[in-house]
Amino acid sequence: MAGVNVSPATLLELISEIAEIPINAGVFKKDCADLTRRVCLLTHLVEEIRDSIPPIDSAAAASSSENDWWSDLVVGVQAAKRLLSSATRFQARDSSDGAVKRISFQLQCITWKLEKALSNLPYDLYDISDEVGEQVELARSQLRRAMQRYGSWNSNKFSRELSEPMERGAFNSVKIKAEEEKLEGISETVHYGEEKKQLRKSSSISLAFYLSKDADTDRLDKMVTKNTDESKKPSDKLTIPVDFLCPVSLELMKDPVIVATGQTYERAYIQRWIDCGNLTCPKTQQKLENFTLTPNYVLRSLISRWCTEHNIEQPAGCINGRSKNGGDMSVIKALVHKLSSRSVEERRNAVSEIRSLSKRSTDNRILIAEAGAIPVLVNLLTSEDVATQENAITCVLNLSIYDNNKELIMFAGAVTSIVQVLRAGTMEARENAAATLFSLSLADENKIIIGGSGAIPALVDLLENGTPRGKKDAATALFNLCIYQGNKGRAVRAGIVPALVKMLSDSSSHRMVDEALTILSVLANNLDAKAAIVKANTLPALIGILQTGQARNRENAAAILLSLCKRDNEKLVSIGRLGAVVPLMDLSKNGTERGKRKATSLLELLRKACQ
């Protein structure tokens, strides 16, 4: 079925069918779940296109290059349904290595096609709301990151691949040699360049999480800056040799080990594979005669030399259970065992030691997680012993710095307990609970879960009544959560707008005007938030900031005013009377690039309103 002949209503039915496809356990469970979530994010976009005037017209689409994006979108969604229907029936133990690669390659094809479609979406042709536009950008950013994980691609080959049927028997076809060769050459590529909307580049996000007492500051700064300062990075890209990548994680190996089949893997990943009850080699699907993991010292030496030659920080490994920074797995396992002791004192001492270890290095965070500490620490979040609870939440915070641990923490059902600490813990525990929620929310899928957990009202309360550090932790977490459209309404209902407006006029030494403006700029395209901002009589304060504020604050003030005044002549006249024109003219010439754009757009609206 050609994409141009599919109506929005039909595509909505297709997306609905995809949402109902069960995601079974297996090798591709996470990939399929991610793909399903990204496709479902497009529901509101297709609904608004369906209701647009004029709507998608198949005859016009067939003759207009401007609607090529629609054809790409339809083809991508159709291919996604075929893949998900087939992949959910896939059993790795009963299929060839080629079948695994076939599915992997199809995942790449679909990801590329959907991202290509969304990047060419002609916003000017349809009446697409700001809220839906944000959801589209969220989906695009997730698709781009997925493409980077998959590696480089050939668009012509992808286009051909998407047009092929995906019947169940196709996975065993011998016609996949070219795709196998392609997959074997995939390497992890480090991409640099702008990935986020300008909104996410706001300076206030750099407050991040380094405010936590125990967090590894350098690592946290890197983690936050990675998402907010992409434009400062060079445009070069460095390809890691494929032999240095773990076949399971596709990441540079730090502790390569050889299994019984002669294949080499990263120790942590192959150990987890075996611990889950798998009896075969992931790459060859041969049965493992034994589960001995033999260190590959030659490969480790080659990786170390390559890192040195390319001025790359060498991955710290684990040798015979001991990390290069001194973490001893036997000691850590003993401490984890003590976490379940009946003695309150023993539990308290053990969690205190784990807190200290988790603060020191990434290696320790990996070892602590591998020792099974995360579920036990989550249970201790509800401890009645104050010291135990404080140390437990700080441990979870420190462990969450390592990206792979985020999924383990979420899987352990930690969010509910973290929110409980945020509501009723000591001030130190509440601060670190807020910082933990920020860390976990860096993964887009977690924004939805955390937002629905009741965390937002508790964060707003901390924003209003916390210590200066607690307010900053809460502001940073709320900013990140409100990037997801569904959380904006929750934040408004929790009373975030009056709290933020109050911060604009705060004259204390701990004033947080930067943070308040940044969060308001995120909220300002939400209808409920607009009404609340206007009701709080915020316009004079925004004009004042526009006149005398710092460059970044002036930029955000202009962005908020633009969102409030768009399609509202009464408000445009009002800000004109309040003296907005002169500072806007200055900002359009001397402000940041984003500030110049916002000021120019607002001046144009003012000019039209006065005609």
DORORO-754570 format. One line per 10 residues: their letters; for each residue x, y, z of C-alpha. Coordinates in Angstrom, 3 decimals, always signed. Layout:
<rs>
a) X/Y/Z  ...
</rs>
This chain:
<rs>
magvnvspat) +0.000/+0.000/+0.000  +1.585/+3.259/-1.080  +2.032/+5.855/+1.583  +0.380/+8.628/-0.419  -2.868/+6.655/-0.676  -3.268/+6.205/+3.071  -5.501/+8.658/+4.898  -4.772/+9.979/+8.406  -7.741/+7.985/+9.732  -6.273/+4.769/+8.323
lleliseiae) -2.861/+5.593/+9.742  -4.424/+6.192/+13.173  -5.989/+2.747/+13.012  -2.569/+1.321/+12.125  -0.932/+3.058/+15.104  -3.726/+1.755/+17.352  -3.066/-1.783/+16.121  +0.654/-1.356/+16.849  -0.142/-0.268/+20.412  -2.074/-3.508/+20.943
ipinagvfkk) +0.702/-5.819/+19.725  +1.991/-7.691/+22.815  +5.677/-7.241/+23.586  +6.909/-10.662/+24.642  +10.115/-11.360/+26.508  +13.105/-12.054/+24.318  +16.222/-10.665/+22.720  +14.375/-7.729/+21.131  +11.961/-6.923/+23.974  +13.450/-3.492/+24.727
dcadltrrvc) +13.893/-2.565/+21.047  +10.279/-3.457/+20.265  +8.962/-1.631/+23.324  +10.959/+1.489/+22.377  +9.723/+1.373/+18.779  +6.100/+0.955/+19.908  +6.378/+3.926/+22.266  +7.901/+6.169/+19.579  +5.219/+5.297/+17.032  +2.450/+5.937/+19.583
llthlveeir) +3.929/+9.395/+20.278  +2.783/+10.316/+16.752  -0.926/+9.761/+17.492  -1.725/+13.409/+18.289  +0.234/+14.615/+15.244  -1.801/+12.443/+12.885  -5.033/+13.526/+14.611  -4.226/+17.199/+14.047  -3.302/+16.535/+10.420  -6.604/+14.686/+10.009
dsippidsaa) -8.443/+17.764/+11.311  -6.364/+20.255/+9.283  -7.859/+22.480/+6.606  -7.105/+21.340/+3.983  -6.503/+17.761/+5.097  -4.118/+15.310/+3.461  -5.396/+14.684/-0.028  -4.132/+11.592/-1.781  -4.344/+13.047/-5.267  -2.512/+16.179/-4.292
aasssendww) -0.021/+14.216/-2.298  +0.829/+12.048/-5.250  +1.792/+15.092/-7.273  +3.447/+17.189/-4.572  +6.967/+16.737/-3.297  +5.925/+18.610/-0.126  +3.983/+15.512/+0.942  +6.858/+13.065/+0.492  +7.202/+13.173/+4.260  +3.714/+11.663/+4.603
sdlvvgvqaa) +4.628/+8.776/+2.333  +7.796/+8.188/+4.363  +5.792/+8.248/+7.599  +3.222/+5.758/+6.333  +5.873/+3.402/+4.966  +7.754/+3.575/+8.268  +4.659/+2.849/+10.374  +3.591/-0.002/+8.100  +7.061/-1.533/+8.326  +6.998/-1.081/+12.106
krllssatrf) +3.785/-3.076/+12.358  +5.190/-5.894/+10.217  +8.384/-6.000/+12.236  +6.671/-5.920/+15.637  +4.241/-8.649/+14.608  +7.141/-10.867/+13.553  +9.678/-9.956/+16.244  +7.287/-10.792/+19.089  +7.215/-14.387/+17.815  +10.976/-14.530/+17.456
qardssdgav) +12.874/-17.006/+19.614  +16.656/-16.600/+19.477  +17.375/-20.205/+20.444  +15.405/-21.545/+17.512  +16.771/-19.200/+14.850  +19.991/-18.487/+13.026  +22.377/-15.646/+13.672  +21.262/-14.268/+10.331  +17.697/-13.992/+11.622  +18.889/-11.902/+14.545
krisfqlqci) +20.777/-9.612/+12.201  +17.788/-9.369/+9.905  +15.607/-8.030/+12.701  +18.354/-5.680/+13.858  +18.716/-4.305/+10.354  +14.959/-3.803/+9.995  +14.955/-1.851/+13.265  +17.584/+0.456/+11.776  +15.594/+0.859/+8.563  +12.396/+1.831/+10.352
twklekalsn) +14.180/+4.198/+12.715  +15.833/+5.960/+9.783  +12.566/+6.218/+7.802  +10.524/+7.640/+10.688  +13.190/+10.201/+11.583  +13.463/+11.232/+7.929  +9.689/+11.722/+7.727  +9.485/+13.851/+10.865  +12.480/+15.977/+9.857  +10.651/+16.939/+6.623
lpydlydisd) +7.283/+17.674/+8.277  +5.965/+20.943/+6.709  +4.577/+22.685/+9.802  +3.388/+25.660/+7.752  +0.919/+23.499/+5.800  -0.987/+22.255/+8.841  -2.427/+23.805/+11.986  -0.141/+21.942/+14.378  -0.224/+23.124/+17.995  +2.902/+23.889/+19.989
evgeqvelar) +2.149/+20.962/+22.306  +2.047/+18.458/+19.460  +5.109/+20.052/+17.869  +6.957/+19.362/+21.094  +5.879/+15.723/+21.051  +7.155/+15.441/+17.482  +10.523/+16.853/+18.552  +10.632/+14.397/+21.454  +10.008/+11.503/+19.068  +12.649/+12.829/+16.663
sqlrramqry) +15.269/+13.170/+19.381  +14.601/+9.586/+20.515  +14.859/+8.320/+16.935  +18.112/+10.206/+16.366  +19.660/+8.739/+19.485  +18.528/+5.276/+18.412  +20.192/+5.760/+15.013  +23.435/+6.752/+16.715  +23.339/+3.580/+18.780  +22.742/+1.490/+15.657
gswnsnkfsr) +25.638/+3.136/+13.825  +26.070/+4.465/+10.301  +23.636/+3.647/+7.521  +23.087/+3.611/+3.793  +19.819/+5.360/+2.929  +19.392/+3.630/-0.452  +19.756/+0.199/+1.092  +17.341/+1.171/+3.880  +14.737/+2.361/+1.379  +14.952/-0.935/-0.521
elsepmerga) +14.780/-2.921/+2.679  +11.637/-1.191/+3.884  +9.794/-2.134/+0.721  +10.375/-5.868/+1.256  +7.701/-8.012/+2.976  +8.321/-9.182/+6.511  +6.463/-12.458/+6.612  +7.386/-14.819/+9.391  +9.381/-17.062/+7.157  +11.426/-14.178/+5.819
fnsvkikaee) +13.680/-14.272/+8.825  +15.144/-17.571/+7.702  +15.747/-16.457/+4.158  +19.206/-16.921/+2.694  +18.859/-13.582/+0.912  +20.273/-11.650/+3.848  +23.958/-11.970/+3.117  +24.329/-8.316/+2.210  +22.552/-7.253/+5.387  +24.779/-9.563/+7.447
eklegisetv) +27.882/-8.015/+5.936  +26.446/-4.604/+6.684  +25.683/-5.536/+10.288  +29.097/-7.056/+10.886  +30.635/-3.754/+9.878  +28.531/-1.672/+12.217  +30.557/+0.251/+14.735  +29.620/+2.626/+17.441  +30.085/+6.163/+16.187  +30.555/+9.145/+18.407
hygeekkqlr) +28.449/+11.893/+16.859  +28.845/+15.525/+17.646  +26.476/+18.302/+16.703  +23.244/+19.931/+17.680  +20.572/+17.430/+18.702  +18.253/+19.244/+21.072  +15.818/+22.061/+20.503  +17.101/+25.426/+21.639  +14.812/+25.170/+24.621  +16.913/+22.395/+26.099
ksssislafy) +20.070/+24.455/+25.807  +19.004/+26.810/+28.566  +21.765/+27.563/+31.002  +19.687/+26.645/+34.010  +19.895/+22.953/+33.228  +23.595/+23.187/+34.020  +22.563/+23.642/+37.658  +21.847/+19.982/+37.344  +22.662/+17.598/+39.827  +26.136/+18.541/+40.907
lskdadtdrl) +24.432/+20.275/+43.819  +24.022/+16.852/+45.415  +26.329/+16.346/+48.364  +27.610/+12.961/+47.252  +27.379/+13.018/+43.505  +30.517/+12.635/+41.400  +30.706/+16.235/+40.184  +32.777/+15.678/+37.056  +30.601/+12.819/+35.890  +27.399/+14.723/+36.596
dkmvtkntde) +28.571/+17.815/+34.757  +29.417/+15.664/+31.751  +26.046/+13.946/+31.908  +24.098/+17.204/+31.992  +26.302/+19.120/+29.576  +25.995/+16.274/+27.077  +22.355/+17.241/+26.537  +22.679/+20.997/+26.791  +25.914/+22.117/+25.156  +25.991/+20.054/+21.974
skkpsdklti) +26.647/+23.150/+19.903  +29.995/+23.615/+21.622  +31.337/+20.259/+20.470  +33.366/+19.787/+17.297  +31.725/+18.277/+14.274  +34.253/+15.472/+14.011  +33.294/+11.869/+14.510  +35.443/+8.998/+15.691  +34.686/+5.429/+14.724  +35.627/+2.783/+17.260
pvdflcpvsl) +37.075/-0.417/+15.711  +34.322/-3.039/+15.636  +36.520/-5.630/+17.375  +36.700/-3.332/+20.407  +32.912/-3.278/+20.829  +30.971/-5.758/+22.916  +28.587/-7.660/+20.557  +25.832/-7.362/+23.165  +26.054/-3.702/+24.208  +27.879/-2.279/+21.161
elmkdpviva) +29.966/-0.274/+23.639  +33.736/-0.014/+23.985  +34.816/-2.906/+26.195  +36.619/-2.199/+29.451  +36.895/-5.781/+30.726  +36.759/-8.128/+27.697  +36.389/-11.833/+28.486  +36.314/-14.948/+26.308  +33.493/-17.496/+26.613  +33.591/-21.207/+25.757
tgqtyerayi) +32.784/-20.607/+22.061  +35.802/-18.311/+21.648  +33.729/-15.116/+21.339  +34.684/-12.044/+23.361  +32.212/-9.937/+25.354  +32.196/-7.262/+28.013  +32.248/-9.110/+31.344  +29.257/-7.313/+32.881  +26.974/-7.990/+29.906  +27.838/-11.619/+29.308
qrwidcgnlt) +27.621/-12.330/+33.030  +24.153/-10.791/+33.108  +23.212/-12.871/+30.037  +24.272/-16.065/+31.828  +22.656/-15.036/+35.114  +19.332/-14.681/+33.285  +19.423/-18.410/+32.499  +20.711/-18.275/+28.917  +22.778/-21.306/+27.962  +23.999/-20.186/+24.541
cpktqqklen) +26.555/-17.773/+23.100  +24.645/-14.577/+22.098  +26.574/-14.177/+18.838  +26.828/-17.763/+17.549  +23.847/-19.285/+19.375  +26.046/-22.314/+20.149  +25.490/-23.985/+23.494  +28.082/-22.971/+26.082  +29.912/-26.062/+27.313  +30.902/-24.171/+30.449
ftltpnyvlr) +30.407/-20.696/+31.895  +34.057/-19.834/+32.472  +34.929/-16.238/+31.588  +38.590/-15.915/+30.605  +40.088/-12.390/+30.574  +41.189/-11.317/+27.076  +44.386/-9.509/+28.081  +45.583/-9.061/+24.490  +42.414/-7.260/+23.425  +42.386/-5.178/+26.600
slisrwcteh) +45.932/-4.055/+25.818  +44.982/-3.160/+22.234  +41.984/-1.130/+23.453  +44.186/+0.686/+25.955  +46.757/+1.510/+23.276  +44.065/+2.708/+20.853  +42.548/+4.965/+23.517  +45.957/+6.462/+24.252  +46.680/+7.110/+20.573  +43.341/+8.884/+20.083
nieqpagcin) +43.459/+10.817/+23.350  +40.358/+9.067/+24.675  +39.768/+8.369/+28.356  +40.428/+4.674/+28.855  +37.498/+2.693/+30.240  +38.281/+1.606/+33.778  +37.945/-2.134/+34.013  +37.511/-4.829/+36.572  +40.317/-7.359/+36.981  +39.532/-10.561/+38.840
grsknggdms) +36.636/-8.904/+40.679  +38.616/-5.804/+41.647  +38.163/-2.451/+39.946  +41.185/-0.370/+38.995  +40.077/+2.190/+41.566  +40.132/-0.342/+44.377  +36.580/-1.680/+44.471  +36.571/-5.310/+45.580  +33.558/-7.364/+44.503  +33.850/-9.723/+47.465
vikalvhkls) +33.767/-6.793/+49.889  +30.827/-5.213/+48.066  +28.860/-8.480/+48.050  +29.436/-8.802/+51.789  +28.109/-5.280/+52.332  +25.063/-5.965/+50.153  +24.369/-9.082/+52.198  +24.465/-6.991/+55.391  +21.819/-4.648/+53.955  +19.285/-7.385/+54.699
srsveerrna) +20.526/-7.966/+58.259  +18.009/-7.984/+61.112  +20.274/-5.622/+63.002  +19.392/-1.958/+62.440  +22.943/-0.968/+63.346  +24.470/-3.417/+60.849  +22.163/-2.228/+58.082  +22.956/+1.387/+58.890  +26.710/+0.788/+58.775  +26.510/-1.225/+55.540
vseirslskr) +24.453/+1.357/+53.662  +26.810/+4.103/+54.904  +29.814/+2.226/+53.478  +28.025/+1.608/+50.177  +27.175/+5.303/+50.007  +30.880/+6.111/+50.370  +31.882/+3.559/+47.715  +29.211/+4.704/+45.256  +30.491/+8.259/+45.509  +34.064/+7.422/+44.521
stdnriliae) +33.939/+6.080/+40.964  +31.944/+4.723/+38.068  +33.624/+1.338/+38.573  +32.188/+1.079/+42.053  +28.731/+2.008/+40.795  +28.932/-0.802/+38.259  +30.152/-3.341/+40.816  +27.552/-2.353/+43.405  +24.764/-2.788/+40.853  +26.180/-6.121/+39.671
agaipvlvnl) +26.245/-7.304/+43.282  +22.446/-6.898/+43.388  +22.375/-3.879/+45.685  +19.738/-1.809/+43.883  +16.566/-3.759/+44.858  +17.738/-3.958/+48.480  +18.534/-0.233/+48.605  +15.106/+0.546/+47.180  +13.534/-1.442/+50.013  +15.555/+0.586/+52.526
ltsedvatqe) +14.084/+3.844/+51.196  +11.060/+3.172/+53.396  +13.173/+2.432/+56.484  +12.015/+4.043/+59.712  +15.635/+4.661/+60.658  +16.424/+8.210/+59.519  +20.149/+7.653/+58.895  +19.471/+4.483/+56.904  +16.892/+6.242/+54.723  +19.163/+9.230/+54.075
naitcvlnls) +22.072/+7.008/+53.098  +19.880/+4.736/+50.962  +18.446/+7.591/+48.867  +21.938/+9.024/+48.409  +23.200/+5.611/+47.284  +20.416/+5.388/+44.698  +21.298/+8.916/+43.560  +24.977/+8.057/+43.136  +24.232/+4.769/+41.365  +21.857/+6.504/+38.944
iydnnkelim) +24.740/+8.570/+37.583  +25.815/+5.498/+35.592  +23.333/+5.323/+32.723  +22.911/+1.541/+32.692  +21.863/+1.638/+36.340  +18.913/+3.920/+35.581  +17.001/+1.059/+33.990  +17.764/-1.238/+36.927  +16.519/+1.388/+39.385  +13.298/+1.892/+37.431
fagavtsivq) +12.824/-1.874/+37.084  +13.132/-2.202/+40.875  +10.070/+0.045/+41.238  +12.040/+2.773/+42.969  +9.994/+5.788/+41.904  +7.146/+5.279/+44.375  +9.565/+4.998/+47.300  +11.618/+7.982/+46.090  +8.458/+10.097/+45.994  +7.631/+8.951/+49.528
vlragtmear) +11.066/+10.149/+50.679  +10.520/+13.413/+48.786  +7.282/+13.998/+50.686  +8.171/+12.919/+54.206  +11.937/+12.486/+54.583  +14.442/+14.779/+56.250  +15.442/+17.854/+54.270  +18.693/+16.199/+53.157  +16.803/+13.098/+52.046  +14.226/+15.220/+50.195
enaaatlfsl) +16.970/+17.138/+48.397  +18.670/+13.968/+47.212  +15.312/+12.419/+46.271  +14.681/+15.413/+43.991  +18.166/+15.080/+42.497  +17.555/+11.347/+41.936  +14.321/+12.051/+40.061  +16.204/+14.506/+37.862  +18.867/+11.915/+37.108  +16.315/+9.238/+36.231
sladenkiii) +14.261/+11.664/+34.123  +17.199/+12.204/+31.753  +15.835/+9.091/+29.995  +12.781/+10.353/+28.094  +10.643/+7.299/+28.797  +11.117/+7.842/+32.543  +9.641/+11.362/+32.371  +6.228/+9.807/+31.786  +6.515/+7.302/+34.638  +7.828/+9.855/+37.135
ggsgaipalv) +5.211/+12.421/+36.129  +2.412/+9.939/+36.789  +3.809/+8.885/+40.168  +2.760/+11.954/+42.147  +6.284/+13.362/+42.173  +5.419/+16.753/+40.688  +3.294/+18.124/+43.607  +6.031/+17.016/+46.028  +8.670/+18.761/+43.921  +6.589/+21.952/+43.788
dllengtprg) +6.302/+21.857/+47.567  +10.091/+21.547/+47.850  +10.459/+24.409/+45.360  +8.351/+26.631/+47.620  +9.473/+25.520/+51.072  +12.880/+23.881/+50.722  +16.371/+25.092/+51.527  +18.184/+27.037/+48.783  +19.823/+23.817/+47.660  +16.546/+21.901/+47.866
kkdaatalfn) +14.826/+24.553/+45.740  +17.522/+24.241/+43.090  +17.223/+20.438/+43.070  +13.444/+20.720/+42.731  +13.695/+23.361/+39.971  +16.091/+21.235/+37.953  +13.900/+18.126/+38.257  +10.737/+20.068/+37.366  +12.384/+21.646/+34.336  +13.374/+18.274/+32.960
lciyqgnkgr) +10.015/+16.625/+33.697  +8.070/+19.485/+32.081  +9.856/+18.970/+28.775  +7.307/+16.151/+28.358  +3.991/+17.738/+27.378  +1.837/+15.535/+29.605  +3.615/+16.743/+32.748  +2.939/+20.441/+32.147  -0.699/+20.217/+33.161  +0.261/+18.285/+36.285
avragivpal) +2.757/+20.978/+37.235  +0.211/+23.772/+36.710  -2.396/+21.945/+38.818  +0.246/+21.482/+41.533  +0.642/+25.278/+41.743  +4.013/+25.684/+40.057  +3.165/+28.972/+38.325  +2.523/+31.076/+41.473  +5.695/+29.629/+42.998  +7.746/+30.581/+39.934
vkmlsdsssh) +6.235/+34.065/+39.662  +7.073/+34.670/+43.312  +10.687/+33.721/+42.545  +10.846/+36.422/+39.850  +10.493/+39.145/+42.480  +12.700/+37.501/+45.112  +15.493/+39.853/+46.194  +17.322/+37.531/+48.588  +20.889/+36.348/+48.104  +19.555/+32.973/+46.941
rmvdealtil) +17.254/+34.356/+44.254  +16.471/+31.966/+41.394  +15.261/+34.208/+38.591  +17.208/+32.217/+35.977  +15.572/+28.952/+36.969  +12.075/+30.447/+37.247  +12.242/+31.998/+33.774  +13.573/+28.818/+32.208  +10.767/+26.689/+33.615  +8.151/+29.297/+32.672
svlannldak) +9.491/+29.303/+29.102  +8.935/+25.542/+28.979  +5.401/+25.849/+30.367  +4.290/+28.885/+28.360  +2.960/+26.960/+25.353  +0.513/+25.024/+27.558  -2.991/+26.531/+27.622  -3.514/+26.032/+31.367  -0.075/+27.446/+32.103  -0.760/+30.508/+29.932
aaivkantlp) -3.935/+31.235/+31.847  -2.146/+30.810/+35.185  +0.762/+33.063/+34.139  -1.587/+35.833/+33.025  -3.723/+35.441/+36.159  -0.594/+35.891/+38.311  -0.064/+39.340/+36.690  +3.335/+38.335/+35.350  +3.520/+40.683/+32.354  +5.022/+43.692/+34.221
aligilqtgq) +7.712/+41.516/+35.784  +8.599/+40.038/+32.389  +8.841/+43.490/+30.816  +11.110/+44.566/+33.665  +13.424/+41.631/+33.048  +13.347/+42.394/+29.333  +14.597/+45.901/+30.121  +17.294/+45.199/+32.717  +17.947/+41.463/+32.923  +20.936/+39.402/+31.827
arnrenaaai) +21.122/+38.131/+28.249  +19.777/+34.619/+28.953  +16.970/+35.966/+31.144  +15.961/+38.522/+28.507  +15.855/+35.732/+25.953  +13.549/+33.617/+28.125  +11.361/+36.620/+28.990  +10.885/+37.317/+25.261  +10.089/+33.629/+24.621  +7.429/+33.630/+27.350
llslckrdne) +5.881/+36.878/+26.098  +5.761/+35.524/+22.552  +3.915/+32.400/+23.695  +1.462/+34.439/+25.772  +0.729/+37.064/+23.122  +0.539/+34.932/+19.987  -2.996/+35.214/+18.546  -3.983/+37.613/+21.356  -4.116/+41.265/+20.275  -5.283/+42.411/+23.709
klvsigrlga) -2.112/+41.150/+25.370  +0.013/+42.566/+22.550  -1.460/+46.019/+23.118  -0.934/+45.562/+26.857  +2.801/+44.769/+26.609  +3.199/+47.637/+24.154  +1.781/+50.041/+26.753  +4.082/+48.523/+29.399  +7.128/+49.574/+27.346  +8.122/+46.334/+25.619
vvplmdlskn) +8.988/+47.826/+22.202  +12.321/+49.509/+23.024  +13.905/+46.572/+24.906  +12.627/+44.185/+22.224  +14.306/+46.258/+19.512  +17.546/+46.182/+21.487  +17.243/+42.419/+22.021  +16.594/+41.841/+18.298  +19.976/+43.445/+17.566  +22.168/+42.568/+20.548
gtergkrkat) +20.682/+39.468/+22.140  +21.477/+35.769/+21.827  +20.511/+34.079/+18.561  +17.356/+32.642/+20.115  +16.654/+35.987/+21.793  +16.954/+37.806/+18.467  +14.464/+35.420/+16.832  +11.932/+35.737/+19.639  +12.233/+39.529/+19.794  +11.881/+39.889/+16.011
sllellrkac) +8.764/+37.696/+15.965  +7.201/+39.613/+18.842  +7.944/+43.000/+17.222  +6.274/+41.799/+14.015  +3.160/+40.779/+15.964  +3.133/+44.175/+17.704  +3.401/+45.954/+14.353  +0.442/+44.010/+12.940  -1.614/+44.594/+16.093  -1.131/+48.365/+15.769
q) -2.219/+48.525/+12.130
</rs>
